[in-house]
């Protein structure tokens, strides 16, 4: 994708794909806000830290797709090399359930309708742990109206419509 690092939006007939930089140990990693009409969808996967820019870009979205990669306790006990665990948990690695929940609760607004949790580690996370952490943070922040769903690599997620 050309010019992603320069953060130039890409338009087609119906939508605008607006990239923004994220913190990850890859070459020019980005998240996206996709706008169609008044609907905004924010996508951040492979993100090690929730920066001010990331939070500001995602704040106006009605739909979020956010990684909740690992449970910190399960990662610490995983049979992985220490250096890999440090990489995953670092600022250029992946969001833990707790960090994802904190970010989502901080940027939530009455406009936020649904959050899809993605990129869950098979051996360092459990779907119920990710759901519980994010729901708890949203409820604590007064955003009980926000639905929280899981994505899966094995099946298509449900389709959200703004109707």
MOJO-V961441 format. One record per backbone hydrogen bond with DSSP energy under -1.0 kcal/mol. CO is the residue of the C=O (numbers start at 1). NH is the residue of the N-H. E is the energy in kcal/mol with one decimal. If there is no record, write none. Layout:
BEGIN
co->CO nh->NH e->E
co->CO nh->NH e->E
END
This chain:
BEGIN
co->3 nh->8 e->-1.5
co->4 nh->7 e->-1.8
co->10 nh->17 e->-3.5
co->15 nh->12 e->-2.4
co->16 nh->35 e->-2.4
co->17 nh->10 e->-2.8
co->18 nh->33 e->-1.8
co->20 nh->31 e->-2.7
co->23 nh->48 e->-4.2
co->24 nh->26 e->-1.7
co->29 nh->22 e->-1.7
co->31 nh->20 e->-1.9
co->32 nh->43 e->-2.9
co->33 nh->18 e->-2.6
co->34 nh->41 e->-2.5
co->35 nh->16 e->-2.4
co->36 nh->39 e->-2.1
co->39 nh->36 e->-2.3
co->40 nh->62 e->-1.9
co->40 nh->63 e->-1.7
co->41 nh->34 e->-3.1
co->42 nh->65 e->-2.7
co->43 nh->32 e->-2.1
co->44 nh->67 e->-1.7
co->49 nh->51 e->-1.2
co->51 nh->55 e->-2.5
co->52 nh->56 e->-2.6
co->53 nh->57 e->-2.4
co->54 nh->58 e->-2.1
co->55 nh->59 e->-1.8
co->58 nh->61 e->-2.0
co->62 nh->113 e->-3.0
co->62 nh->114 e->-1.7
co->63 nh->42 e->-2.7
co->64 nh->116 e->-3.3
co->65 nh->44 e->-2.8
co->66 nh->118 e->-2.5
co->69 nh->121 e->-3.0
co->70 nh->97 e->-2.6
co->71 nh->75 e->-2.7
co->72 nh->76 e->-2.1
co->73 nh->77 e->-1.5
co->75 nh->78 e->-1.1
co->78 nh->80 e->-1.9
co->81 nh->85 e->-2.1
co->82 nh->86 e->-2.4
co->83 nh->87 e->-2.0
co->84 nh->88 e->-2.7
co->85 nh->89 e->-2.3
co->88 nh->94 e->-3.0
co->90 nh->93 e->-1.9
co->92 nh->25 e->-2.0
co->95 nh->69 e->-1.8
co->96 nh->100 e->-2.6
co->97 nh->101 e->-2.6
co->98 nh->102 e->-2.6
co->99 nh->103 e->-2.2
co->100 nh->104 e->-2.7
co->101 nh->105 e->-2.6
co->102 nh->106 e->-2.1
co->103 nh->107 e->-2.0
co->104 nh->108 e->-1.2
co->109 nh->112 e->-1.3
co->113 nh->147 e->-2.6
co->114 nh->64 e->-2.0
co->115 nh->149 e->-3.1
co->116 nh->66 e->-2.4
co->117 nh->151 e->-2.3
co->118 nh->68 e->-2.1
co->124 nh->71 e->-3.1
co->126 nh->130 e->-1.9
co->127 nh->131 e->-2.6
co->128 nh->132 e->-2.1
co->129 nh->133 e->-2.2
co->130 nh->134 e->-2.2
co->131 nh->135 e->-2.8
co->132 nh->136 e->-2.4
co->133 nh->137 e->-1.9
co->134 nh->138 e->-2.4
co->135 nh->139 e->-2.9
co->136 nh->140 e->-2.5
co->137 nh->141 e->-1.6
co->138 nh->143 e->-3.1
co->139 nh->142 e->-1.5
co->143 nh->146 e->-1.5
co->147 nh->115 e->-2.5
co->149 nh->117 e->-3.2
co->161 nh->163 e->-1.5
END
